[in-house]
């Protein structure tokens, strides 16, 4: 299995990216949950880490974008992905690499600009009618006046 991770082309990365295997750190441990005797002997859980500050494949602009958009997931400048979905270590390694590629692809995508729109006349009328109906309902809850 080639250790490089390929990030497919997408918004913000028109040619895609290749993360060299030398920049990835993998750790293996035992998965949680049931599994009989196998679970006590096999280190099938995979933790895949990448230090974004030292990543050679990112431009400075891409690095800033990834660091700012992935901030909640980061520990310092290191992004970590864990996979224990499968019983096989190989499948978990592939799953972790796919997740890392997906996270980077989403973080590198430029933010979607909101297009300002104006409410239509009909939608304004509906809103005002709804407010009037609600006002009438609340007005009818009051105690009747004695005059």
Secondary structure, 3 states (H helix, E strand, C coil): CCCCEEECCECCECCCEEECHHHEEEEEECCCCCCHHHHHCCCCEEEEEEECCCCCCCCHHHHHHHHHHCHHHEECCEEEEEECCCCCHHHHHHHHHHHHHHHHHHHHCCCCCCCCCCCCHHHHHHHHHHHHHHHHHHHHCCCCCCC
